[in-house]
Amino acid sequence: KNVNLSGNNLRIVVKDDCTEIHYATTKGDGRPCGSQMTGIDKGYTEAFTDSDGAAHGKTFGAVLTEYSDKASATGKARNKLYALEKKHREAGHITKADHIKLCNLGRIKIDNRKERT
């Protein structure tokens, strides 16, 4: 597709083995959608409630709560390990501090869990 990108912002995303190029374009008119209005309420226990009162995504709150609880517990444990690593580094135990940082303070699993949620 030939797109004139002069004067536009580009965002290049490199993730794993893929490269994505994001750019802004003007949106077309699209297809006609009618004149009826719909109200949507975004919530925590369900994803959305429409103007008819129907709830969509009823398990959204449970999934979000489970992820939030796990992330909070993981963050607290990471803070304790970070404090321990800092204490060993200040005491001159550089090898032990490096081992704690290498083996316990990585972000790969946390980022993957966040992406799955």
N, C-alpha and C positions, 0 to 999 in steps of 0.2 A: 504494500500500500504506500503510495507516494504522499508524504505529509511534509508540508513546509514547517520546519521547526525553528525558523529564525524568530527571535524575540520571545520564545517560550521557555519556561523552566523545564529542565529535564531532571529526572531522578533515576539513577541506575542502582538497582538492587541486586546484590550478589548473595545468593543463598544456596548452600550446599554446592551442587554442580550446575545450577541454573543461573542465568542472568536475565533480569527483567528490566525493560526500559519503560518508565512511566512518563507521560507527557499530557498536557492539558489541551483539549480541543473544544470548540464550540459545540454545544449539544443541539441536535436537530429537534424539529417539532414533535417527532414521535407519532404514535397512532392516536386517534381520538379516544377519549376516555369517558365522555359523558359529562353531565353537570351535577351529579349527585355528590354530596359532601360526606366524608367519613372522618370521625374523630378517633384518635388512637392514643391510649394512655400507656406509657412505658412503666413497668413496675418491677418489683424485686421478686415477689412470689410467683408471678407468671411473667412471661416475656412481654406480652401486649394484651390489652383489652380494647376491643373495638367499640364503636358507638352503639352497637346492638347489645352490648353487655357480654359478648362471648369472649372467654379467656383463651388465649393461644399460648402454647409453651408452658403448660402447667408445672412441669418438673424443672423449670429454669431456676427457681429459687433454691431448690435442693442441690442442684449441680453447682451453682454459684457459692452456696454456703460451704459445701464440701471442699471446693477448691480454695476458698478463702481461709478456712480452718487449717488446711494442709500448708498453705503458703505462710500463714502466720507461725505455725509450729516450726516450719523449716527455717524461717527468718530468725526466730529466737535461738534455735540451735546454731545457726551460722554466726550469729552475733557472739555467742559464747566461745565458739571456736576461733573467731577473729580476735577476741580479747586474749585468748590463750596464746595464739600465734604472736600477737603483739608483745605479750609478757615475755615469751621465750626470746624474741628478737632483741628486746631491750636488755635482757639478762645475758646476752652474748651467745645463746644457743641457736646459732644461725641455721645449722643443719636441721634441727628439730622444727624450727619455725618454717623453713622452706618445705619440709615434708608435710606439715599441717596445711600449708597454703596449697601445695600441689594436689594432695589427695582429698582434701575436704572442702575447699572453698571454690570449686569450679562452678560454672553456671550452666553447663550443658543440660543436665537433667531438669533443672528448674525451668529453663527456657523451653524445653520440649514439653514439659507438663503444662506450661502456660499456653503453648500453641495448641495442644490437644483440647484444652478446655474451651 
